[in-house]
């Protein structure tokens, strides 16, 4: 069942980066990598 008023509160959808891209952009510290 699809309703035309479904998800009215969603204003926009943003694409999430994959984990590999996040690690390239924000490298894990040695301390964090050891956990």
TIVO-481314 format. One record per atom (N, C-alpha, C, O): residue number from 0; residue in one letter; atom name; x negated, y, z. Coordinates in Angstrom, 2 decimals, decimal comma, always signed. Atoms other than C-alpha are relative to their C-alpha. Last residue first. Layout:
N
+------+------+------+---------+---------+---------+
: resi : resn : name :      xx :      yy :      zz :
+------+------+------+---------+---------+---------+
:  NUM :    A :   CA :       X :       Y :       Z :
...
+------+------+------+---------+---------+---------+
This chain:
35
+------+------+------+---------+---------+---------+
: resi : resn : name :      xx :      yy :      zz :
+------+------+------+---------+---------+---------+
:   34 :    X :    N :   -1,19 :   +0,42 :   -0,76 :
:   34 :    X :   CA :  -40,21 :   -0,81 :  +20,23 :
:   34 :    X :    C :   +0,80 :   -1,02 :   -0,75 :
:   34 :    X :    O :   +1,83 :   -1,47 :   -0,26 :
:   33 :    X :    N :   +0,29 :   +1,12 :   -0,89 :
:   33 :    X :   CA :  -43,74 :   -0,57 :  +18,81 :
:   33 :    X :    C :   +1,20 :   -0,47 :   +0,80 :
:   33 :    X :    O :   +1,10 :   -1,44 :   +1,56 :
:   32 :    X :    N :   +0,16 :   +1,20 :   +0,81 :
:   32 :    X :   CA :  -42,68 :   +1,59 :  +15,86 :
:   32 :    X :    C :   -0,24 :   -1,23 :   +0,86 :
:   32 :    X :    O :   +0,05 :   -2,35 :   +0,44 :
:   31 :    X :    N :   -1,32 :   +0,45 :   +0,44 :
:   31 :    X :   CA :  -41,39 :   +4,24 :  +18,25 :
:   31 :    X :    C :   -0,09 :   -1,30 :   -0,79 :
:   31 :    X :    O :   +0,79 :   -2,15 :   -0,69 :
:   30 :    X :    N :   -0,75 :   +0,41 :   -1,19 :
:   30 :    X :   CA :  -44,77 :   +4,58 :  +19,99 :
:   30 :    X :    C :   +1,37 :   -0,55 :   -0,38 :
:   30 :    X :    O :   +1,80 :   -1,56 :   +0,17 :
:   29 :    X :    N :   +0,53 :   +1,30 :   -0,40 :
:   29 :    X :   CA :  -46,63 :   +4,64 :  +16,69 :
:   29 :    X :    C :   +0,77 :   -0,54 :   +1,20 :
:   29 :    X :    O :   +1,03 :   -1,74 :   +1,29 :
:   28 :    X :    N :   +1,23 :   -0,12 :   -0,78 :
:   28 :    X :   CA :  -44,39 :   +7,46 :  +15,51 :
:   28 :    X :    C :   -0,46 :   -1,40 :   +0,40 :
:   28 :    X :    O :   +0,32 :   -2,35 :   +0,35 :
:   27 :    X :    N :   -0,12 :   +0,38 :   -1,41 :
:   27 :    X :   CA :  -41,88 :   +6,66 :  +12,83 :
:   27 :    X :    C :   -1,35 :   +0,19 :   +0,69 :
:   27 :    X :    O :   -2,40 :   -0,11 :   +0,13 :
:   26 :    X :    N :   +0,75 :   +1,19 :   -0,42 :
:   26 :    X :   CA :  -42,27 :   +8,57 :   +9,57 :
:   26 :    X :    C :   +0,16 :   -0,26 :   +1,50 :
:   26 :    X :    O :   +0,18 :   +0,67 :   +2,31 :
:   25 :    X :    N :   +0,29 :   -0,19 :   -1,42 :
:   25 :    X :   CA :  -39,47 :  +11,06 :   +8,81 :
:   25 :    X :    C :   -0,73 :   -1,24 :   +0,52 :
:   25 :    X :    O :   -0,10 :   -2,14 :   +1,07 :
:   24 :    X :    N :   -0,19 :   -1,42 :   -0,29 :
:   24 :    X :   CA :  -39,14 :  +11,45 :   +5,02 :
:   24 :    X :    C :   -0,39 :   +0,32 :   +1,44 :
:   24 :    X :    O :   -0,99 :   +1,36 :   +1,71 :
:   23 :    X :    N :   +0,94 :   -0,78 :   +0,81 :
:   23 :    X :   CA :  -40,62 :   +8,05 :   +4,17 :
:   23 :    X :    C :   +0,08 :   +1,48 :   +0,34 :
:   23 :    X :    O :   -0,95 :   +2,15 :   +0,42 :
:   22 :    X :    N :   +1,34 :   +0,21 :   -0,54 :
:   22 :    X :   CA :  -38,82 :   +6,38 :   +7,08 :
:   22 :    X :    C :   -1,06 :   +0,75 :   -0,80 :
:   22 :    X :    O :   -2,06 :   +1,19 :   -0,24 :
:   21 :    X :    N :   +0,11 :   -0,72 :   -1,27 :
:   21 :    X :   CA :  -35,53 :   +7,96 :   +6,00 :
:   21 :    X :    C :   -1,40 :   -0,15 :   +0,60 :
:   21 :    X :    O :   -1,96 :   +0,81 :   +1,12 :
:   20 :    X :    N :   +0,15 :   -1,42 :   +0,33 :
:   20 :    X :   CA :  -36,03 :   +6,76 :   +2,43 :
:   20 :    X :    C :   -0,12 :   +0,84 :   +1,26 :
:   20 :    X :    O :   -0,88 :   +1,81 :   +1,29 :
:   19 :    X :    N :   +1,35 :   -0,18 :   +0,54 :
:   19 :    X :   CA :  -36,60 :   +3,19 :   +3,64 :
:   19 :    X :    C :   -0,25 :   +1,48 :   -0,31 :
:   19 :    X :    O :   -1,34 :   +1,99 :   -0,04 :
:   18 :    X :    N :   +1,02 :   -0,05 :   -1,06 :
:   18 :    X :   CA :  -33,49 :   +3,34 :   +5,86 :
:   18 :    X :    C :   -1,42 :   +0,24 :   -0,52 :
:   18 :    X :    O :   -2,20 :   +0,93 :   +0,13 :
:   17 :    X :    N :   +0,34 :   +1,33 :   -0,50 :
:   17 :    X :   CA :  -31,21 :   +4,18 :   +2,90 :
:   17 :    X :    C :   -1,12 :   +0,09 :   +1,03 :
:   17 :    X :    O :   -1,86 :   +1,08 :   +1,03 :
:   16 :    X :    N :   +1,27 :   +0,51 :   +0,51 :
:   16 :    X :   CA :  -30,04 :   +7,78 :   +2,70 :
:   16 :    X :    C :   -0,22 :   -1,42 :   +0,51 :
:   16 :    X :    O :   +0,16 :   -1,73 :   +1,64 :
:   15 :    X :    N :   +1,02 :   +0,26 :   -1,01 :
:   15 :    X :   CA :  -26,37 :   +8,47 :   +3,29 :
:   15 :    X :    C :   -1,25 :   -0,55 :   -0,65 :
:   15 :    X :    O :   -1,19 :   -1,27 :   -1,64 :
:   14 :    X :    N :   +0,73 :   +1,25 :   +0,17 :
:   14 :    X :   CA :  -24,16 :  +10,04 :   +0,63 :
:   14 :    X :    C :   -1,07 :   -0,13 :   +1,09 :
:   14 :    X :    O :   -1,76 :   +0,84 :   +1,40 :
:   13 :    X :    N :   +1,42 :   -0,19 :   +0,28 :
:   13 :    X :   CA :  -21,88 :  +12,78 :   +1,86 :
:   13 :    X :    C :   -0,68 :   -1,36 :   -0,08 :
:   13 :    X :    O :   -0,42 :   -2,25 :   +0,73 :
:   12 :    X :    N :   +0,75 :   +1,24 :   -0,23 :
:   12 :    X :   CA :  -18,09 :  +12,56 :   +1,64 :
:   12 :    X :    C :   -1,44 :   +0,26 :   -0,41 :
:   12 :    X :    O :   -1,70 :   +0,65 :   -1,55 :
:   11 :    X :    N :   +1,02 :   +0,34 :   +0,99 :
:   11 :    X :   CA :  -16,00 :  +15,70 :   +1,97 :
:   11 :    X :    C :   -0,69 :   -1,30 :   +0,40 :
:   11 :    X :    O :   -0,62 :   -1,73 :   +1,55 :
:   10 :    X :    N :   +0,26 :   -1,16 :   +0,86 :
:   10 :    X :   CA :  -12,96 :  +17,15 :   +3,74 :
:   10 :    X :    C :   -1,01 :   -0,31 :   -1,09 :
:   10 :    X :    O :   -0,88 :   +0,18 :   -2,21 :
:    9 :    X :    N :   +1,34 :   +0,12 :   +0,58 :
:    9 :    X :   CA :  -11,55 :  +13,96 :   +5,29 :
:    9 :    X :    C :   -0,19 :   +1,15 :   -0,98 :
:    9 :    X :    O :   +0,51 :   +1,24 :   -1,99 :
:    8 :    X :    N :   +0,97 :   -0,71 :   -0,83 :
:    8 :    X :   CA :   -8,55 :  +15,00 :   +7,41 :
:    8 :    X :    C :   -1,42 :   -0,08 :   -0,54 :
:    8 :    X :    O :   -2,31 :   +0,62 :   -0,05 :
:    7 :    X :    N :   -0,09 :   -1,44 :   +0,22 :
:    7 :    X :   CA :   -6,01 :  +14,09 :   +4,71 :
:    7 :    X :    C :   -1,06 :   +0,77 :   +0,78 :
:    7 :    X :    O :   -1,42 :   +1,89 :   +0,40 :
:    6 :    X :    N :   +1,29 :   -0,65 :   -0,26 :
:    6 :    X :   CA :   -7,12 :  +10,44 :   +4,78 :
:    6 :    X :    C :   +0,01 :   +1,50 :   -0,29 :
:    6 :    X :    O :   -0,91 :   +2,01 :   -0,93 :
:    5 :    X :    N :   +0,99 :   +0,76 :   -0,75 :
:    5 :    X :   CA :   -3,93 :   +8,97 :   +3,23 :
:    5 :    X :    C :   -1,30 :   +0,80 :   +0,13 :
:    5 :    X :    O :   -1,75 :   +1,39 :   -0,85 :
:    4 :    X :    N :   +0,49 :   -0,83 :   -1,09 :
:    4 :    X :   CA :   -1,32 :  +11,53 :   +2,10 :
:    4 :    X :    C :   -1,02 :   -0,73 :   +0,88 :
:    4 :    X :    O :   -1,25 :   -0,31 :   +2,01 :
:    3 :    X :    N :   +0,65 :   -1,19 :   +0,54 :
:    3 :    X :   CA :   -0,77 :   +9,93 :   -1,30 :
:    3 :    X :    C :   -0,56 :   +0,89 :   +1,10 :
:    3 :    X :    O :   -1,45 :   +1,70 :   +0,84 :
:    2 :    X :    N :   -0,80 :   -1,19 :   -0,26 :
:    2 :    X :   CA :   -0,10 :   +6,56 :   +0,31 :
:    2 :    X :    C :   -0,74 :   +1,21 :   -0,54 :
:    2 :    X :    O :   -1,97 :   +1,25 :   -0,48 :
:    1 :    X :    N :   +0,74 :   -1,26 :   +0,04 :
:    1 :    X :   CA :   -1,50 :   +3,33 :   -1,03 :
:    1 :    X :    C :   +0,96 :   +1,16 :   +0,20 :
:    1 :    X :    O :   +2,01 :   +1,24 :   -0,45 :
:    0 :    X :    N :   -0,83 :   -1,18 :   +0,00 :
:    0 :    X :   CA :   +0,00 :   +0,00 :   +0,00 :
:    0 :    X :    C :   -0,88 :   +1,25 :   +0,00 :
:    0 :    X :    O :   -1,66 :   +1,45 :   +0,93 :
+------+------+------+---------+---------+---------+
